[in-house]
Amino acid sequence: MIVVYMFANSVFISLCLYQLVASSVQLSLLRYMKFFAFSFGIMLEFFLFCNSCELADECSGMVLNAIKYSSWENCTNESRRTLCTMLRRVQKSNHPRFHQGAIVLSRFTFFKVVKVAYSFVSFIQTFKN
């Protein structure tokens, strides 16, 4: 499901950028603004999705630091067991992974998708000229 989502976003971003960059001469101002708003909306939505995954990972790191510096050694045995369980969970990276880790959502993934979209537009422009 997430592969389809990422592929669709890549295609939409690429096609919108192509319309904005390559064939902007043929577009009216209203249609140009429509494509700009559409591409900005898609990129913003995908960035917010990837950024929220990054923020979840940062929150996991903050919980890890809070547990480390909470003077947990003064707690009861039951609280220590609970803290150890939490510590095991937050020590791993919290980025969502799909297809056995082949796709990891992060800000880096967003930038890779945008780079592929710009590469596609450049590739099409070389054949257009």
C-alpha positions in Angstrom: 0.0 0.0 0.0 2.7 2.5 0.9 4.7 1.6 -2.2 1.7 2.6 -4.3 1.4 5.8 -2.3 5.0 6.7 -2.8 5.0 5.8 -6.5 1.8 7.8 -7.0 3.3 10.8 -5.2 6.5 10.6 -7.3 4.5 10.5 -10.5 2.2 13.3 -9.5 5.1 15.5 -8.4 7.0 14.7 -11.6 4.1 15.5 -13.9 3.2 18.7 -12.1 6.8 19.9 -12.2 6.9 19.0 -15.9 3.9 21.1 -16.5 5.3 24.0 -14.5 8.8 23.9 -15.9 8.7 22.5 -19.4 5.5 23.6 -20.8 4.8 26.8 -18.8 4.9 28.9 -22.0 1.7 27.2 -23.2 -0.2 27.6 -20.0 -2.5 30.4 -19.1 -1.9 32.2 -15.8 -4.9 30.6 -14.2 -3.9 27.1 -15.3 -0.3 27.8 -14.2 -1.5 28.8 -10.7 -3.7 25.7 -10.6 -0.7 23.4 -11.4 1.4 25.3 -8.9 -1.1 24.9 -6.1 -1.7 21.3 -6.9 2.0 20.4 -7.0 2.6 22.4 -3.8 -0.3 20.6 -2.1 1.0 17.2 -3.0 4.6 18.0 -2.0 3.4 19.5 1.3 1.2 16.5 2.1 4.1 14.1 1.4 6.5 16.2 3.3 4.2 16.3 6.3 3.8 12.6 6.2 7.6 12.0 6.0 8.3 14.7 8.6 5.8 13.2 11.1 7.7 9.9 10.8 10.9 11.8 11.6 9.3 13.5 14.6 8.1 10.2 15.9 11.7 9.0 15.8 13.0 12.1 17.6 10.3 11.6 20.3 11.6 8.1 20.7 15.1 9.5 21.3 13.7 12.0 23.9 11.9 9.2 25.8 15.2 7.2 25.7 17.1 10.2 27.3 14.3 10.8 29.8 14.6 7.2 31.0 18.4 7.3 31.2 18.4 10.4 33.3 15.4 9.7 35.5 17.3 8.1 38.4 15.5 4.9 37.7 17.8 3.0 40.2 15.7 4.5 43.1 12.4 3.0 41.8 10.7 -0.2 42.9 11.4 -3.5 41.1 8.1 -3.3 39.2 8.8 0.2 38.0 12.3 -0.9 36.9 10.9 -3.8 34.9 8.4 -1.4 33.2 11.3 1.0 32.5 13.4 -1.8 31.0 10.6 -2.8 28.7 10.2 0.8 27.6 13.9 1.1 27.2 14.0 -1.9 24.9 11.3 -0.4 22.7 12.8 3.0 22.3 16.4 2.0 21.6 15.5 1.0 18.1 14.8 3.5 15.3 11.2 4.4 15.2 10.9 5.2 11.4 8.1 3.3 9.7 9.6 0.6 7.6 7.8 -1.2 4.7 8.7 -4.3 2.7 11.3 -5.7 5.2 13.0 -2.3 5.5 13.3 -1.5 1.8 11.3 1.7 2.3 12.0 3.8 5.3 10.0 7.0 5.6 12.0 10.0 6.7 12.9 13.5 5.4 15.7 11.9 3.4 13.0 9.8 1.6 11.1 13.0 0.8 14.2 14.6 -0.7 15.0 11.5 -2.7 11.5 11.6 -4.2 11.8 15.3 -5.1 15.2 14.7 -6.6 13.8 11.9 -8.8 11.0 14.2 -9.9 13.5 16.9 -10.9 15.7 14.3 -12.7 12.6 13.1 -14.6 11.8 16.7 -15.7 15.4 17.3 -16.8 15.4 14.0 -18.7 12.2 14.8 -20.5 13.4 18.3 -21.3 16.6 16.9 -23.0 14.5 14.9 -25.4 12.1 17.7 -26.0 14.8 20.1 -27.2 
